[in-house]
Amino acid sequence: MVSVTSKDNTFIFEIKGWHKIWALESKITIPKEKIIEAYQDKEEFTFWKGFRMPGTEIPGFIAAGTFYKKGRNFWDVMNKKKAIIVALENHYYKKLIIEVENPEVVMNQLNTK
C-alpha cells in the first residue's frame, strides 16, 4: 500500500509497512510537472510484470519493486481493484503501478493541474 501526499509542487509516494521490504523502497518523490496522468486500466495488470530488478513477486498475491517492461516501472500492488497507474515523463521510472487506499481521490489529486 502506498500513501500519496503533496508538498511544494512535489508528490511524495510513501510505501507502507512490510511493502517497504518487499519493494526495497520506502519513498518516491516526484515533481508535479513530471506526472503525465493517473488512471486505472485493467489491461495493464498482466501476469508478467517484466524483468524484476530488484523486488518481490508472488503471482496472484503481490508485485512490489522495480520491474522492466517497456521501460523501468515501480510496482506495489496486492489488490488490483485499488491499484492506479501513474504515467511519468523524464523520470527514473516510466510508470508507478501502486495500490492506494482510495483510488478516485488519489487520481483526482494527481490529475489536478
C-alpha positions as CSV (number, residue, x, y, z in Angstrom):
1,M,0.0,0.0,0.0
2,V,1.2,3.5,-0.9
3,S,0.1,6.8,0.6
4,V,0.3,9.9,-1.5
5,T,0.9,13.4,-0.1
6,S,1.9,16.7,-1.7
7,K,4.3,19.4,-0.6
8,D,5.6,22.4,-2.6
9,N,4.6,21.1,-6.1
10,T,6.1,17.7,-5.3
11,F,4.2,14.4,-4.7
12,I,5.6,12.0,-2.1
13,F,4.7,8.3,-2.6
14,E,5.4,6.6,0.7
15,I,5.4,2.8,0.8
16,K,3.8,1.5,3.9
17,G,4.6,-1.4,6.3
18,W,6.1,-4.6,5.0
19,H,5.8,-3.4,1.5
20,K,9.0,-1.4,2.1
21,I,10.9,-4.6,2.5
22,W,9.2,-6.4,-0.4
23,A,9.6,-3.4,-2.8
24,L,13.1,-2.5,-1.5
25,E,11.9,1.1,-1.5
26,S,10.4,3.4,1.2
27,K,9.6,6.6,-0.6
28,I,9.5,8.0,-4.1
29,T,9.4,11.8,-4.6
30,I,8.2,13.2,-7.9
31,P,7.8,16.8,-9.0
32,K,4.3,17.6,-10.2
33,E,5.4,18.6,-13.7
34,K,6.8,15.0,-14.3
35,I,3.3,13.4,-13.8
36,I,1.5,12.9,-17.1
37,E,-1.6,11.4,-15.7
38,A,-3.0,8.9,-13.2
39,Y,-5.5,6.3,-14.3
40,Q,-6.8,2.8,-13.9
41,D,-6.6,0.2,-16.7
42,K,-7.2,-3.5,-16.2
43,E,-5.3,-4.3,-19.4
44,E,-2.0,-3.2,-17.8
45,F,-2.3,-5.7,-14.9
46,T,-0.9,-8.6,-16.8
47,F,0.5,-11.8,-15.4
48,W,4.0,-10.9,-16.5
49,K,5.1,-7.6,-15.0
50,G,8.5,-7.6,-16.6
51,F,12.0,-8.5,-15.5
52,R,12.2,-8.0,-11.8
53,M,15.2,-5.9,-10.7
54,P,15.0,-5.8,-7.6
55,G,11.7,-6.6,-6.0
56,T,9.3,-9.3,-4.9
57,E,6.7,-11.1,-6.9
58,I,4.4,-13.9,-5.8
59,P,2.0,-14.3,-8.8
60,G,-1.6,-13.7,-7.7
61,F,-0.5,-12.3,-4.4
62,I,2.0,-9.4,-4.6
63,A,4.2,-7.5,-7.1
64,A,6.5,-5.0,-5.3
65,G,9.6,-3.3,-6.5
66,T,11.2,-2.4,-9.8
67,F,10.2,-4.2,-13.0
68,Y,11.5,-3.6,-16.5
69,K,8.8,-3.9,-19.3
70,K,8.7,-1.2,-22.0
71,G,10.7,0.9,-19.5
72,R,11.5,0.8,-15.8
73,N,8.3,0.7,-13.7
74,F,7.7,0.6,-10.0
75,W,5.0,-1.8,-8.7
76,D,3.4,-2.1,-5.3
77,V,0.1,-4.0,-5.7
78,M,-1.7,-6.7,-3.8
79,N,-5.3,-5.7,-4.6
80,K,-5.8,-4.7,-8.3
81,K,-9.1,-3.1,-7.5
82,K,-7.4,-0.4,-5.5
83,A,-4.4,0.0,-7.9
84,I,-3.7,3.0,-10.1
85,I,-1.1,3.7,-12.8
86,V,0.8,7.0,-12.7
87,A,2.5,7.8,-16.0
88,L,5.6,9.8,-15.8
89,E,7.9,11.7,-18.2
90,N,11.6,12.3,-17.9
91,H,11.9,10.4,-14.6
92,Y,13.8,7.3,-13.4
93,Y,10.5,5.4,-13.6
94,K,8.3,5.4,-16.6
95,K,5.2,4.4,-14.5
96,L,4.2,3.8,-10.9
97,I,1.7,1.0,-10.6
98,I,0.6,1.3,-7.0
99,E,-2.2,0.3,-4.6
100,V,-3.7,3.2,-2.7
101,E,-6.5,3.4,-0.1
102,N,-8.9,5.4,-2.2
103,P,-8.1,5.3,-6.0
104,E,-10.6,8.0,-7.0
105,V,-9.3,10.6,-4.5
106,V,-5.6,9.9,-5.4
107,M,-6.3,10.1,-9.2
108,N,-8.1,13.4,-8.7
109,Q,-5.2,14.7,-6.6
110,L,-2.6,13.7,-9.2
111,N,-4.5,14.8,-12.2
112,T,-5.3,18.3,-10.9
113,K,-3.1,20.7,-12.8
